[in-house]
Amino acid sequence: MRLFSIGLAGIVAFGLAGNAFATETSIPGDWMEVAAGPMFTVRAPPGTTFERIRTGDAFAGAFHGPGFDLSVEFGYHRDGMKLPEGAKNATETKLVVDEKLGAITKAAAADPAHPYFIGLYVPDVEKDLLGPLSLVVTGATAKTEDQDTVERIYQTVKFGYKN
């Protein structure tokens, strides 16, 4: 029985390591870490930048990269994902983002120049006396390949904000 337990533990450890390795290798080696201020980082294609935008009650900004511009809101009481007007065929995929539950939403956008909407919503990054601190990132792309790139970026979010 003891040998079985050791063998089972080895198989589980190898499986977890394999999953972690698969995730790491799915991100291209030339992608770089881009910081959204002290709030979070992402891994993104070379040339991607973050621009801070001042707003009243939230940390806001935009990631600019090859084939995408992503609006960021990080603050208290952010509503769920809001689709652009005229968006159709929305799908939502649940995921875990840096140990936080979230969802990626994809839809067909009405803008013919950028017909592929993609958003990330993490409703409960932190909680304190003011309530839940949430992350909302949205963008639209011209090509499905760019939408796939943005989805991979969303999967690399690492939060730096701690109360």
DSSP file (Angstrom, degrees, kcal/mol; ACC not computed):
  #  RESIDUE AA STRUCTURE BP1 BP2  ACC     N-H-->O    O-->H-N    N-H-->O    O-->H-N    TCO  KAPPA ALPHA  PHI   PSI    X-CA   Y-CA   Z-CA
    1    1 A M     >        0   0    0      0, 0.0     4,-2.3     0, 0.0     5,-0.2   0.000 360.0 360.0 360.0 -39.0    0.0    0.0    0.0
    2    2 A R  H  >  +     0   0    0      1,-0.2     4,-2.2     2,-0.2     5,-0.2   0.910 360.0  49.3 -65.0 -42.0    2.9    2.3    0.8
    3    3 A L  H  > S+     0   0    0      1,-0.2     4,-2.5     2,-0.2    -1,-0.2   0.887 109.7  52.5 -63.6 -39.4    4.5    1.7   -2.5
    4    4 A F  H  > S+     0   0    0      2,-0.2     4,-2.7     1,-0.2    -2,-0.2   0.918 109.0  50.0 -61.4 -44.2    1.2    2.4   -4.3
    5    5 A S  H  X S+     0   0    0     -4,-2.3     4,-2.4     2,-0.2    -2,-0.2   0.904 111.4  48.0 -62.5 -42.7    0.8    5.7   -2.4
    6    6 A I  H  X S+     0   0    0     -4,-2.2     4,-2.1     2,-0.2    -1,-0.2   0.923 113.2  48.2 -64.4 -43.6    4.3    6.8   -3.4
    7    7 A G  H  X S+     0   0    0     -4,-2.5     4,-2.2     2,-0.2    -2,-0.2   0.912 111.8  49.1 -62.8 -43.5    3.7    5.8   -7.0
    8    8 A L  H  X S+     0   0    0     -4,-2.7     4,-2.5     1,-0.2    -1,-0.2   0.902 110.0  51.4 -63.5 -41.8    0.3    7.7   -7.1
    9    9 A A  H  X S+     0   0    0     -4,-2.4     4,-2.6     1,-0.2    -1,-0.2   0.894 109.8  50.7 -61.7 -40.2    2.0   10.8   -5.6
   10   10 A G  H  X S+     0   0    0     -4,-2.1     4,-2.5     2,-0.2    -2,-0.2   0.904 110.1  48.8 -64.0 -41.9    4.7   10.6   -8.3
   11   11 A I  H  X S+     0   0    0     -4,-2.2     4,-2.4     2,-0.2    -2,-0.2   0.924 112.8  47.5 -64.5 -44.5    2.1   10.4  -11.0
   12   12 A V  H  X S+     0   0    0     -4,-2.5     4,-2.5     2,-0.2     5,-0.2   0.928 112.9  48.7 -62.3 -45.7    0.1   13.3   -9.7
   13   13 A A  H  X S+     0   0    0     -4,-2.6     4,-2.5     1,-0.2    -2,-0.2   0.910 112.1  48.7 -61.9 -42.7    3.2   15.4   -9.3
   14   14 A F  H  X S+     0   0    0     -4,-2.5     4,-2.5     2,-0.2    -1,-0.2   0.900 111.2  50.8 -64.0 -40.4    4.3   14.6  -12.8
   15   15 A G  H  X S+     0   0    0     -4,-2.4     4,-2.2     2,-0.2    -2,-0.2   0.911 111.7  46.6 -63.6 -43.3    0.8   15.5  -14.1
   16   16 A L  H  X S+     0   0    0     -4,-2.5     4,-2.3     2,-0.2    -2,-0.2   0.917 113.4  48.6 -66.0 -42.7    0.8   18.8  -12.4
   17   17 A A  H  X S+     0   0    0     -4,-2.5     4,-2.6     1,-0.2    -2,-0.2   0.897 110.3  52.3 -63.7 -39.5    4.3   19.6  -13.6
   18   18 A G  H  X S+     0   0    0     -4,-2.5     4,-2.5     2,-0.2    -2,-0.2   0.904 109.3  48.9 -62.8 -42.1    3.3   18.6  -17.1
   19   19 A N  H  X S+     0   0    0     -4,-2.2     4,-2.0     2,-0.2    -2,-0.2   0.915 112.6  47.8 -63.7 -42.6    0.3   21.0  -17.0
   20   20 A A  H  X S+     0   0    0     -4,-2.3     4,-2.2     1,-0.2    -2,-0.2   0.906 112.8  49.0 -64.2 -41.3    2.5   23.9  -15.7
   21   21 A F  H  X S+     0   0    0     -4,-2.6     4,-2.6     1,-0.2    -2,-0.2   0.910 109.2  52.3 -64.7 -42.0    5.1   23.1  -18.4
   22   22 A A  H  X S+     0   0    0     -4,-2.5     4,-1.0     1,-0.2    -1,-0.2   0.894 110.1  49.0 -62.4 -39.6    2.4   23.1  -21.1
   23   23 A T  H  < S+     0   0    0     -4,-2.0     3,-0.5     1,-0.2     4,-0.4   0.930 112.6  47.4 -64.8 -45.6    1.1   26.4  -20.0
   24   24 A E  H >< S+     0   0    0     -4,-2.2     3,-1.1     1,-0.2    -2,-0.2   0.891 111.8  49.4 -64.3 -40.1    4.5   28.0  -20.0
   25   25 A T  H 3< S+     0   0    0     -4,-2.6    -1,-0.2     1,-0.2    -2,-0.2   0.675  98.1  68.5 -76.9 -14.3    5.5   26.6  -23.4
   26   26 A S  T 3< S+     0   0    0     -4,-1.0    -1,-0.2    -3,-0.5    -2,-0.2   0.646  87.4  77.8 -77.4 -12.3    2.2   27.9  -24.9
   27   27 A I  S <  S-     0   0    0     -3,-1.1    17,-0.0    -4,-0.4   126,-0.0  -0.856  96.9-110.6 -95.2 124.8    3.5   31.5  -24.5
   28   28 A P    >   -     0   0    0      0, 0.0     3,-1.6     0, 0.0    -2,-0.1  -0.208  21.0-124.2 -56.3 144.5    6.0   32.4  -27.1
   29   29 A G  T 3  S+     0   0    0      1,-0.3    -3,-0.0    -4,-0.1    -2,-0.0   0.723 107.2  57.6 -63.8 -24.3    9.6   32.8  -25.8
   30   30 A D  T 3  S+     0   0    0      2,-0.1    -1,-0.3    16,-0.0    14,-0.1   0.495  78.9 113.9 -88.7  -1.5   10.0   36.4  -27.1
   31   31 A W    <   -     0   0    0     -3,-1.6     2,-0.3    14,-0.1    -4,-0.0  -0.404  55.1-150.1 -67.3 147.2    6.9   37.7  -25.2
   32   32 A M  E     -A   44   0A   0     12,-2.7    12,-2.6    -2,-0.1     2,-0.4  -0.767  18.4-101.9-118.0 161.1    7.8   40.2  -22.5
   33   33 A E  E     -A   43   0A   0     -2,-0.3     2,-0.5    10,-0.2    10,-0.2  -0.710  35.2-168.2 -83.1 130.8    6.3   41.2  -19.2
   34   34 A V  E     -A   42   0A   0      8,-3.1     8,-2.1    -2,-0.4     2,-0.4  -0.987  11.0-143.2-123.1 125.1    4.3   44.4  -19.3
   35   35 A A  E     -A   41   0A   0     -2,-0.5     2,-1.0     6,-0.2     6,-0.2  -0.713  10.1-154.3 -92.9 135.1    3.2   46.1  -16.1
   36   36 A A  E >>  -A   40   0A   0      4,-3.4     3,-1.5    -2,-0.4     4,-0.8  -0.705  66.9 -80.1 -97.1  75.0   -0.1   47.8  -15.6
   37   37 A G  T 34 S-     0   0    0     -2,-1.0    -1,-0.3     1,-0.2     3,-0.2  -0.292  88.4 -38.4  57.1-147.5    1.4   50.0  -12.9
   38   38 A P  T 34 S+     0   0    0      0, 0.0    -1,-0.2     0, 0.0     3,-0.1   0.459 127.7  80.6 -84.5  -0.3    1.6   48.2   -9.6
   39   39 A M  T <4 S-     0   0    0     -3,-1.5   121,-2.9     1,-0.2   122,-1.8   0.930 103.6 -32.8 -77.7 -47.2   -1.8   46.5  -10.1
   40   40 A F  E  <  -AB  36 159A   0     -4,-0.8    -4,-3.4   119,-0.3     2,-0.3  -0.985  48.6-135.3-165.3 166.5   -0.9   43.6  -12.4
   41   41 A T  E     -AB  35 158A   0    117,-2.3   117,-2.2    -2,-0.3     2,-0.3  -0.891  13.2-166.8-126.1 160.1    1.4   42.3  -15.2
   42   42 A V  E     -A   34   0A   0     -8,-2.1    -8,-3.1    -2,-0.3     2,-0.5  -0.930  24.0-122.3-135.1 162.7    0.8   40.4  -18.4
   43   43 A R  E     +A   33   0A   0    110,-0.4   -10,-0.2    -2,-0.3   113,-0.2  -0.933  46.0 162.2-102.9 133.6    3.1   38.6  -20.8
   44   44 A A  E     -A   32   0A   0    -12,-2.6   -12,-2.7    -2,-0.5     3,-0.1  -0.937  41.3 -73.2-149.6 164.9    2.6   40.1  -24.3
   45   45 A P    >   -     0   0    0      0, 0.0     3,-1.7     0, 0.0   -14,-0.1  -0.194  66.4 -80.8 -60.4 153.7    4.2   40.3  -27.7
   46   46 A P  T 3  S+     0   0    0      0, 0.0     3,-0.1     0, 0.0   -15,-0.1  -0.238 117.9  34.4 -53.8 141.6    7.3   42.5  -28.2
   47   47 A G  T 3  S+     0   0    0      1,-0.3     2,-0.2    -3,-0.1    17,-0.1   0.304  81.6 138.0  93.8  -8.8    6.4   46.2  -28.6
   48   48 A T    <   -     0   0    0     -3,-1.7    -1,-0.3    -4,-0.1     2,-0.3  -0.518  29.7-177.5 -72.5 136.3    3.4   46.0  -26.3
   49   49 A T  E     -C   64   0B   0     15,-2.6    15,-2.6    -2,-0.2     2,-0.4  -0.872  21.7-135.2-129.2 163.0    3.1   49.0  -24.0
   50   50 A F  E     -C   63   0B   0     -2,-0.3     2,-0.5    13,-0.2    13,-0.2  -0.985  14.4-164.6-120.6 132.4    0.8   50.2  -21.2
   51   51 A E  E     -C   62   0B   0     11,-2.7    11,-2.0    -2,-0.4     2,-0.3  -0.970  15.9-137.0-116.5 122.6   -0.6   53.7  -21.0
   52   52 A R  E     -C   61   0B   0     -2,-0.5     2,-0.5     9,-0.2     9,-0.3  -0.608  17.0-163.4 -78.4 136.0   -2.1   54.9  -17.7
   53   53 A I  E     -C   60   0B   0      7,-2.6     7,-0.7    -2,-0.3     2,-0.3  -0.988  18.1-127.2-121.7 126.6   -5.3   56.9  -18.1
   54   54 A R  E     +C   59   0B   0     -2,-0.5     2,-0.3     5,-0.1     5,-0.1  -0.568  36.7 163.8 -77.3 130.3   -6.5   59.1  -15.2
   55   55 A T        -     0   0    0      3,-0.5     5,-0.1    -2,-0.3    -2,-0.0  -0.861  43.7-107.6-135.4 172.9  -10.1   58.5  -14.0
   56   56 A G  S    S+     0   0    0     -2,-0.3    -1,-0.1     1,-0.2     3,-0.0   0.944 103.1   7.2 -69.9 -50.9  -12.0   59.4  -10.9
   57   57 A D  S    S+     0   0    0     19,-0.0    19,-0.5     2,-0.0     2,-0.3   0.287 116.8  53.2-124.1  11.5  -12.5   56.2   -9.0
   58   58 A A  E    S- D   0  75B   0     17,-0.1     2,-0.6    15,-0.0    -3,-0.5  -0.962  77.2-108.2-143.7 159.4  -10.6   53.5  -10.8
   59   59 A F  E     +CD  54  74B   0     15,-2.7    15,-2.8    -2,-0.3     2,-0.3  -0.817  53.2 174.2 -82.1 123.4   -7.1   52.6  -12.0
   60   60 A A  E     +CD  53  73B   0     -7,-0.7    -7,-2.6    -2,-0.6     2,-0.3  -0.927  12.1 124.0-135.5 157.8   -7.5   52.7  -15.8
   61   61 A G  E     -CD  52  72B   0     11,-1.7    11,-3.0    -2,-0.3     2,-0.3  -0.961  41.1-103.5 179.7-164.2   -5.3   52.5  -18.8
   62   62 A A  E     -CD  51  71B   0    -11,-2.0   -11,-2.7    -2,-0.3     2,-0.5  -0.987  11.0-140.2-151.6 137.4   -4.7   50.7  -22.1
   63   63 A F  E     -CD  50  70B   0      7,-2.3     7,-2.7    -2,-0.3     2,-0.5  -0.849  21.9-164.5 -91.5 132.3   -2.4   48.1  -23.5
   64   64 A H  E     +CD  49  69B   0    -15,-2.6   -15,-2.6    -2,-0.5     5,-0.2  -0.981  24.2 142.0-119.5 126.3   -1.3   48.8  -27.0
   65   65 A G  E >   - D   0  68B   0      3,-2.7     3,-1.8    -2,-0.5     2,-0.7  -0.891  58.5 -52.7-150.8-179.4    0.3   46.1  -29.0
   66   66 A P  T 3  S-     0   0    0      0, 0.0     3,-0.1     0, 0.0   -18,-0.1  -0.470 124.7  -3.8 -65.9 107.9    0.5   44.6  -32.5
   67   67 A G  T 3  S+     0   0    0     -2,-0.7    75,-0.4     1,-0.1     2,-0.3   0.487 124.3  69.4  90.9   4.5   -3.1   44.0  -33.6
   68   68 A F  E <   -D   65   0B   0     -3,-1.8    -3,-2.7    73,-0.1     2,-0.4  -1.000  46.4-169.2-154.8 152.2   -4.8   45.1  -30.4
   69   69 A D  E     -D   64   0B   0     71,-0.4    71,-0.5    -2,-0.3     2,-0.5  -0.967  23.0-164.9-135.2 123.2   -5.7   48.0  -28.0
   70   70 A L  E     -DE  63 139B   0     -7,-2.7    -7,-2.3    -2,-0.4     2,-0.3  -0.948  10.8-143.7-119.7 122.6   -7.1   46.8  -24.7
   71   71 A S  E     -DE  62 138B   0     67,-2.8    67,-2.2    -2,-0.5     2,-0.4  -0.659  19.0-157.2 -83.2 138.2   -8.9   49.1  -22.3
   72   72 A V  E     +DE  61 137B   0    -11,-3.0   -11,-1.7    -2,-0.3     2,-0.4  -0.958  17.3 176.6-121.8 132.5   -8.3   48.4  -18.6
   73   73 A E  E     +DE  60 136B   0     63,-2.5    63,-2.8    -2,-0.4     2,-0.5  -0.990   3.5 175.3-130.1 126.2  -10.4   49.2  -15.5
   74   74 A F  E     +DE  59 135B   0    -15,-2.8   -15,-2.7    -2,-0.4     2,-0.3  -0.935  35.6  95.7-131.8 106.1   -9.3   48.0  -12.1
   75   75 A G  E >   -DE  58 134B   0     59,-1.9    59,-3.2    -2,-0.5     3,-0.6  -0.951  69.1 -53.4-170.1-174.1  -11.5   49.3   -9.3
   76   76 A Y  E 3  S+ E   0 133B   0    -19,-0.5    57,-0.2    -2,-0.3    55,-0.1  -0.542 108.2   7.9 -82.1 145.6  -14.3   48.8   -6.8
   77   77 A H  T 3  S+     0   0    0     55,-1.4     2,-0.4    -2,-0.2    -1,-0.2   0.830  76.9 172.0  57.7  39.8  -17.8   47.9   -7.9
   78   78 A R    <   -     0   0    0     -3,-0.6    -1,-0.2    54,-0.3    57,-0.1  -0.646  30.7-126.0 -75.4 133.6  -17.0   47.2  -11.6
   79   79 A D        -     0   0    0     -2,-0.4     3,-0.2     1,-0.1    -1,-0.1  -0.202  34.0 -86.4 -69.8 170.9  -20.0   45.8  -13.3
   80   80 A G  S    S-     0   0    0      1,-0.2     2,-0.2    41,-0.1    -1,-0.1   0.083  73.1 -46.8 -65.1-172.7  -19.7   42.5  -15.2
   81   81 A M        -     0   0    0     -3,-0.1     2,-0.6    40,-0.1    -1,-0.2  -0.398  55.1-156.6 -63.7 127.4  -18.6   42.4  -18.8
   82   82 A K        -     0   0    0     -2,-0.2     3,-0.1    -3,-0.2    -1,-0.1  -0.940  10.2-143.6-107.7 120.8  -20.4   44.9  -21.0
   83   83 A L        -     0   0    0     -2,-0.6     3,-0.1     1,-0.1    55,-0.0  -0.498  26.3-100.9 -79.1 150.0  -20.5   44.0  -24.7
   84   84 A P    >   -     0   0    0      0, 0.0     3,-2.1     0, 0.0    -1,-0.1  -0.341  53.6 -81.3 -65.6 154.1  -20.2   46.7  -27.3
   85   85 A E  T 3  S+     0   0    0      1,-0.3    25,-0.5    -3,-0.1    -3,-0.0  -0.316 118.0  18.5 -57.6 133.7  -23.5   47.8  -28.9
   86   86 A G  T 3  S+     0   0    0      1,-0.3    -1,-0.3    23,-0.1     2,-0.1   0.442  86.0 150.8  85.2   0.6  -24.6   45.4  -31.6
   87   87 A A    <   -     0   0    0     -3,-2.1     2,-0.3    22,-0.1    -1,-0.3  -0.375  23.2-171.4 -66.7 144.5  -22.3   42.5  -30.5
   88   88 A K  E     +F  108   0B   0     20,-2.6    20,-3.0     1,-0.2    -1,-0.0  -0.900  50.6  25.7-135.2 162.0  -23.7   39.0  -31.3
   89   89 A N  E    S-     0   0B   0     -2,-0.3    -1,-0.2    18,-0.2     2,-0.1   0.865  72.4-171.4  56.7  44.9  -23.0   35.4  -30.5
   90   90 A A  E     -     0   0B   0     -3,-0.1     2,-0.4    17,-0.1    17,-0.2  -0.437   6.2-172.7 -70.3 138.6  -21.2   36.0  -27.2
   91   91 A T  E     -F  106   0B   0     15,-2.7    15,-2.5    -2,-0.1     2,-0.4  -0.972   8.2-153.5-128.8 147.3  -19.5   33.1  -25.5
   92   92 A E  E     -F  105   0B   0     -2,-0.4     2,-0.5    13,-0.2    13,-0.2  -0.979   4.8-166.7-125.5 133.0  -18.0   33.0  -22.1
   93   93 A T  E     -F  104   0B   0     11,-2.8    11,-2.7    -2,-0.4     2,-0.1  -0.975  16.9-139.6-119.3 120.3  -15.2   30.7  -20.9
   94   94 A K  E     +F  103   0B   0     -2,-0.5     2,-0.3     9,-0.2     9,-0.3  -0.482  32.5 160.7 -74.0 147.1  -14.5   30.5  -17.2
   95   95 A L  E     -F  102   0B   0      7,-2.2     7,-2.6    -2,-0.1     2,-0.5  -0.970  41.3-110.1-156.7 168.9  -10.9   30.4  -16.1
   96   96 A V  E     -F  101   0B   0     -2,-0.3     2,-0.6     5,-0.2     5,-0.2  -0.946  28.0-165.9-107.9 123.9   -8.6   30.9  -13.1
   97   97 A V  E >  S-F  100   0B   0      3,-3.6     3,-1.4    -2,-0.5    59,-0.1  -0.933  74.2 -29.0-114.0 108.3   -6.4   34.0  -13.4
   98   98 A D  T 3  S-     0   0    0     -2,-0.6    -1,-0.2     1,-0.3    61,-0.1   0.919 127.5 -46.7  47.8  50.4   -3.5   34.0  -10.9
   99   99 A E  T 3  S+     0   0    0      1,-0.2     2,-0.4    -3,-0.1    -1,-0.3   0.592 120.0 110.9  69.9  15.3   -5.7   32.0   -8.4
  100  100 A K  E <  S-F   97   0B   0     -3,-1.4    -3,-3.6    23,-0.0    -1,-0.2  -0.948  72.1-115.3-118.3 139.7   -8.8   34.2   -9.0
  101  101 A L  E     +F   96   0B   0     -2,-0.4    23,-0.5    -5,-0.2     2,-0.3  -0.512  50.7 146.8 -72.6 138.8  -11.9   33.1  -10.8
  102  102 A G  E     -F   95   0B   0     -7,-2.6    -7,-2.2    -2,-0.2     2,-0.3  -0.870  33.9-129.9-154.2-173.9  -12.6   35.0  -14.0
  103  103 A A  E     -FG  94 121B   0     18,-1.8    18,-2.4    -2,-0.3     2,-0.5  -0.993   5.4-144.4-151.3 143.8  -14.1   34.7  -17.4
  104  104 A I  E     -FG  93 120B   0    -11,-2.7   -11,-2.8    -2,-0.3     2,-0.5  -0.943  20.4-160.3-106.6 128.7  -13.1   35.5  -21.0
  105  105 A T  E     -FG  92 119B   0     14,-2.5    14,-2.6    -2,-0.5     2,-0.4  -0.935   7.8-174.2-112.7 130.9  -15.9   36.7  -23.2
  106  106 A K  E     +FG  91 118B   0    -15,-2.5   -15,-2.7    -2,-0.5     2,-0.3  -0.937  12.2 159.7-120.1 146.1  -15.8   36.6  -27.0
  107  107 A A  E     - G   0 117B   0     10,-1.7    10,-2.3    -2,-0.4     2,-0.6  -0.984  45.8-100.1-156.7 162.3  -18.3   38.0  -29.4
  108  108 A A  E     -FG  88 116B   0    -20,-3.0   -20,-2.6    -2,-0.3     8,-0.2  -0.820  45.0-146.7 -85.4 119.6  -18.8   39.2  -33.0
  109  109 A A        -     0   0    0      6,-2.6   -23,-0.1    -2,-0.6   -22,-0.1  -0.533  15.0-129.6 -89.2 155.9  -18.7   43.0  -32.9
  110  110 A A  S    S+     0   0    0    -25,-0.5    -1,-0.1    -2,-0.2   -24,-0.1   0.641  81.9  99.5 -78.0 -14.9  -20.7   45.3  -35.1
  111  111 A D    >   -     0   0    0      3,-0.4     3,-0.7     1,-0.2    -2,-0.2  -0.630  62.0-157.3 -76.4 113.2  -17.5   47.3  -36.1
  112  112 A P  T 3  S+     0   0    0      0, 0.0    -1,-0.2     0, 0.0    -3,-0.0   0.776  92.4  54.1 -65.1 -24.3  -16.4   46.0  -39.5
  113  113 A A  T 3  S+     0   0    0      1,-0.3    -2,-0.1     2,-0.1    -3,-0.0   0.777 125.8  22.2 -77.8 -26.1  -12.9   47.2  -39.0
  114  114 A H  S <  S+     0   0    0     -3,-0.7    -3,-0.4     1,-0.1    -1,-0.3  -0.616  72.9 161.1-138.6  74.1  -12.6   45.3  -35.6
  115  115 A P        +     0   0    0      0, 0.0    -6,-2.6     0, 0.0     2,-0.7   0.469  52.8  79.8 -80.5  -0.8  -15.2   42.5  -35.7
  116  116 A Y  E     -GH 108 141B   0     25,-2.0    25,-2.5    -8,-0.2     2,-0.3  -0.862  60.8-168.4-116.0 101.6  -13.7   40.3  -33.0
  117  117 A F  E     +GH 107 140B   0    -10,-2.3   -10,-1.7    -2,-0.7     2,-0.3  -0.622   8.7 175.2 -83.8 142.4  -14.5   41.4  -29.4
  118  118 A I  E     +GH 106 139B   0     21,-2.8    21,-1.3    -2,-0.3     2,-0.3  -0.943   1.7 174.8-149.4 130.0  -12.7   39.9  -26.5
  119  119 A G  E     -GH 105 138B   0    -14,-2.6   -14,-2.5    -2,-0.3     2,-0.4  -0.938  19.3-149.0-134.6 156.1  -12.9   40.8  -22.8
  120  120 A L  E     -GH 104 137B   0     17,-3.1    17,-2.6    -2,-0.3     2,-0.4  -0.988  13.4-174.9-123.2 132.9  -11.6   39.6  -19.4
  121  121 A Y  E     +GH 103 136B   0    -18,-2.4   -18,-1.8    -2,-0.4    15,-0.2  -0.983  10.3 176.1-130.8 121.7  -13.6   40.0  -16.2
  122  122 A V  E     - H   0 135B   0     13,-2.7    13,-2.4    -2,-0.4     3,-0.5  -0.927   9.9-173.1-120.5 101.9  -12.2   39.0  -12.8
  123  123 A P  E    S+     0   0B   0      0, 0.0     2,-0.2     0, 0.0   -45,-0.1   0.678  72.3  35.5 -75.6 -18.6  -14.9   40.1  -10.3
  124  124 A D  E     +     0   0B   0    -23,-0.5    10,-0.2     1,-0.1   -23,-0.2  -0.523  56.3 145.5-140.6  69.2  -13.1   39.5   -7.0
  125  125 A V  E    S-     0   0B   0      8,-2.8     2,-0.3    -3,-0.5     9,-0.2   0.934  82.9 -11.1 -69.3 -45.6   -9.4   40.2   -7.1
  126  126 A E  E     - H   0 133B   0      7,-0.9     7,-3.2    -3,-0.1     2,-0.4  -0.965  63.7-145.8-147.3 158.1   -9.4   41.4   -3.5
  127  127 A K  E     + H   0 132B   0     -2,-0.3     2,-0.2     5,-0.2    36,-0.1  -0.992  28.3 146.2-127.9 140.2  -12.0   42.3   -0.9
  128  128 A D  E >   - H   0 131B   0      3,-1.4     3,-1.6    -2,-0.4    -2,-0.0  -0.769  66.6 -61.0-147.8-162.0  -11.8   45.0    1.8
  129  129 A L  T 3  S+     0   0    0      1,-0.3    -2,-0.0    -2,-0.2     0, 0.0   0.769 131.0  54.6 -61.6 -26.4  -14.2   47.4    3.6
  130  130 A L  T 3  S-     0   0    0      1,-0.3    -1,-0.3     0, 0.0   -53,-0.0   0.605 116.3-110.9 -83.5 -11.5  -15.1   49.1    0.3
  131  131 A G  E <   - H   0 128B   0     -3,-1.6    -3,-1.4   -55,-0.1    -1,-0.3  -0.756  61.2 -10.4 116.1-164.2  -16.1   45.8   -1.3
  132  132 A P  E     - H   0 127B   0      0, 0.0   -55,-1.4     0, 0.0     2,-0.5  -0.509  54.3-141.7 -77.5 139.1  -14.7   43.7   -4.1
  133  133 A L  E     -EH  76 126B   0     -7,-3.2    -8,-2.8    -2,-0.2    -7,-0.9  -0.887  29.5-169.7 -97.2 124.8  -11.9   45.0   -6.3
  134  134 A S  E     -E   75   0B   0    -59,-3.2   -59,-1.9    -2,-0.5     2,-0.4  -0.804  19.8-142.6-122.8 156.9  -12.5   43.9   -9.9
  135  135 A L  E     +EH  74 122B   0    -13,-2.4   -13,-2.7    -2,-0.3     2,-0.4  -0.975  16.1 179.3-118.5 130.9  -10.6   43.8  -13.2
  136  136 A V  E     +EH  73 121B   0    -63,-2.8   -63,-2.5    -2,-0.4     2,-0.4  -0.991   2.6 176.0-129.8 123.2  -12.3   44.5  -16.5
  137  137 A V  E     +EH  72 120B   0    -17,-2.6   -17,-3.1    -2,-0.4     2,-0.3  -0.997   8.3 175.4-126.5 130.0  -10.2   44.4  -19.8
  138  138 A T  E     +EH  71 119B   0    -67,-2.2   -67,-2.8    -2,-0.4     2,-0.3  -0.962   7.1 147.2-135.7 152.6  -11.9   44.8  -23.2
  139  139 A G  E     -EH  70 118B   0    -21,-1.3   -21,-2.8    -2,-0.3     2,-0.4  -0.978  29.1-137.0-168.6 168.9  -10.8   45.1  -26.8
  140  140 A A  E     - H   0 117B   0    -71,-0.5   -71,-0.4    -2,-0.3     2,-0.3  -0.992  19.2-159.1-136.6 144.4  -11.7   44.3  -30.3
  141  141 A T  E     - H   0 116B   0    -25,-2.5   -25,-2.0    -2,-0.4   -73,-0.1  -0.807  23.5-134.8-123.7 162.8   -9.4   43.0  -33.1
  142  142 A A  S    S+     0   0    0    -75,-0.4     2,-0.3    -2,-0.3    -1,-0.1   0.743  90.0  38.9 -85.3 -25.9   -9.4   43.0  -36.8
  143  143 A K  S  > S-     0   0    0    -76,-0.3     4,-1.7   -27,-0.1     3,-0.2  -0.913  74.9-126.9-129.1 152.0   -8.3   39.3  -37.2
  144  144 A T  H  > S+     0   0    0     -2,-0.3     4,-2.3     1,-0.2     5,-0.2   0.841 111.3  60.7 -63.6 -32.3   -9.1   36.1  -35.3
  145  145 A E  H  > S+     0   0    0      1,-0.2     4,-1.9     2,-0.2    -1,-0.2   0.893 104.7  48.4 -62.0 -38.8   -5.4   35.5  -34.9
  146  146 A D  H  > S+     0   0    0     -3,-0.2     4,-2.4     2,-0.2    -1,-0.2   0.872 108.6  53.6 -68.8 -36.3   -5.2   38.8  -32.9
  147  147 A Q  H  X S+     0   0    0     -4,-1.7     4,-2.1     2,-0.2    -2,-0.2   0.904 108.6  50.0 -62.2 -41.0   -8.2   37.7  -30.8
  148  148 A D  H  X S+     0   0    0     -4,-2.3     4,-2.0     2,-0.2    -2,-0.2   0.887 109.1  52.1 -63.8 -39.5   -6.3   34.5  -30.0
  149  149 A T  H  X S+     0   0    0     -4,-1.9     4,-2.1     2,-0.2    -2,-0.2   0.925 109.1  49.6 -61.6 -45.2   -3.2   36.5  -29.0
  150  150 A V  H  X S+     0   0    0     -4,-2.4     4,-2.6     1,-0.2    -2,-0.2   0.894 107.7  54.2 -62.8 -40.1   -5.3   38.6  -26.7
  151  151 A E  H  X S+     0   0    0     -4,-2.1     4,-1.6     1,-0.2    -1,-0.2   0.914 108.6  49.0 -59.8 -42.2   -6.8   35.5  -25.1
  152  152 A R  H  < S+     0   0    0     -4,-2.0     4,-0.4     2,-0.2    -1,-0.2   0.881 109.2  53.0 -65.2 -37.5   -3.3   34.2  -24.4
  153  153 A I  H >< S+     0   0    0     -4,-2.1     3,-1.9     1,-0.2  -110,-0.4   0.944 106.5  52.7 -60.7 -47.7   -2.4   37.6  -22.9
  154  154 A Y  H >< S+     0   0    0     -4,-2.6     3,-1.3     1,-0.3    -1,-0.2   0.854 102.8  59.0 -56.8 -35.8   -5.4   37.4  -20.5
  155  155 A Q  T 3< S+     0   0    0     -4,-1.6    -1,-0.3     1,-0.2   -57,-0.3   0.620 101.0  57.1 -70.7 -11.4   -4.3   34.0  -19.4
  156  156 A T  T <  S+     0   0    0     -3,-1.9    -1,-0.2    -4,-0.4    -2,-0.2   0.372  72.4 136.1-101.5   4.6   -0.9   35.4  -18.2
  157  157 A V    <   -     0   0    0     -3,-1.3     2,-0.4    -4,-0.2  -115,-0.2  -0.277  30.2-174.1 -56.9 131.8   -2.3   38.0  -15.8
  158  158 A K  E     -B   41   0A   0   -117,-2.2  -117,-2.3   -61,-0.1     2,-0.2  -0.985  19.1-134.9-128.3 119.7   -0.4   38.2  -12.5
  159  159 A F  E     +B   40   0A   0     -2,-0.4  -119,-0.3  -119,-0.2  -120,-0.1  -0.533  26.0 174.6 -79.1 137.8   -1.8   40.5   -9.8
  160  160 A G        +     0   0    0   -121,-2.9     2,-0.3    -2,-0.2  -120,-0.2   0.514  51.0 103.1-110.6 -15.0    0.6   42.7   -7.8
  161  161 A Y        +     0   0    0   -122,-1.8     2,-0.4     2,-0.0  -122,-0.1  -0.553  43.1 168.2 -77.1 128.5   -2.1   44.6   -5.9
  162  162 A K              0   0    0     -2,-0.3   -36,-0.1     1,-0.1   -37,-0.0  -0.992 360.0 360.0-139.4 133.1   -2.5   43.5   -2.3
  163  163 A N              0   0    0     -2,-0.4    -1,-0.1   -36,-0.1    -2,-0.0   0.469 360.0 360.0 -75.4 360.0   -4.5   45.3    0.5
